[in-house]
């Protein structure tokens, strides 16, 4: 499904961190239309930090993030906000509003960013919940759901505005293998039928191999990327011992 057109995202000489502490330096990669682009690496290497930079929540210490050849941090605040409404984000712990029902969680961004009536918001929320296998759960609160159902509800909210690009932070973390597999299947279906492009942070080997069409491997020790490519290719042809160690350790866990 990858396209020969210009990449959706292009990172050039990207360095990121907090204050004087740099986590990663000199990152260069591209995300293309139809990719399931995986951000891989061990704990503490900066995977979620890179995701926050890509969605515009953190400004890079150095380097540039281009969205379809537009420098994200050269946009005005208004332009950057408009851009961010074209992407969806599923956070690691769901980040659902606990005091709102699932339908209300999904309707909230619709009420802020669309002219839809209340009835139309409810109908669209119900449709998105049905897409992720939560038909009939509109009036449930997050605390009434299992971990896997909360993940699916968070995914429904991330896609409620029909963004062409979705960022998922550890979508299968904490799930049993069967539930994680069902969530992976859902992501693959969305890619096929909704033409959605994904950027996924994960350290789960099964999901990486099942989903990833391309990706980048971040290394904590060197503070940069040691490899790029599809996860199954990096597993079978690791270009560095620490890449081989990552996949071997994950395979044994």
NORBEL-V477835 format. One line per field, one symbol per residue. phi: phi as a letter, one per 30 degrees, with the letter a starting at -180 (. if undefined). psi: psi as a letter, one per 30 degrees, with the letter a starting at -180 (. if undefined). Layout:
# NORBEL-V477835
phi: ???
psi: ???
This chain:
# NORBEL-V477835
phi: .dcddeddbbcbhdbblbidcccbbhdbabcceidccccckddidjddddeddddjdbcddajbccchicdeccddeddddddddcbbbcdecihddddcdddddddeddddcbdddedddddddddddddcicdicecdceddcdedddddddddddcdchddbbcbchdcdicdeddddddeedddddddcchdcbbbdacdeededdcdcalbcccdddiadcabkdedddddbddaeddddeddddddd
psi: fklflklekjkkhkklakbfjkeklhkjlkklkfkjkkjlllkgfgeeeeeeeefgfkkkelakjkjhgkjegflleeeeeeeffglkkjlegehkjfgkleeeeefeeefeflgkleeeeeeeeeeeeeegghkfgegklefglleeeeeeeeeeeegfghkfkkkkjhfgkglleeeeeeeeeeeeeeeeffhkkkjkklgjeeeeeeekfllkjkkeefhakfllakeeeeefikfkefeeeeeeeeff.
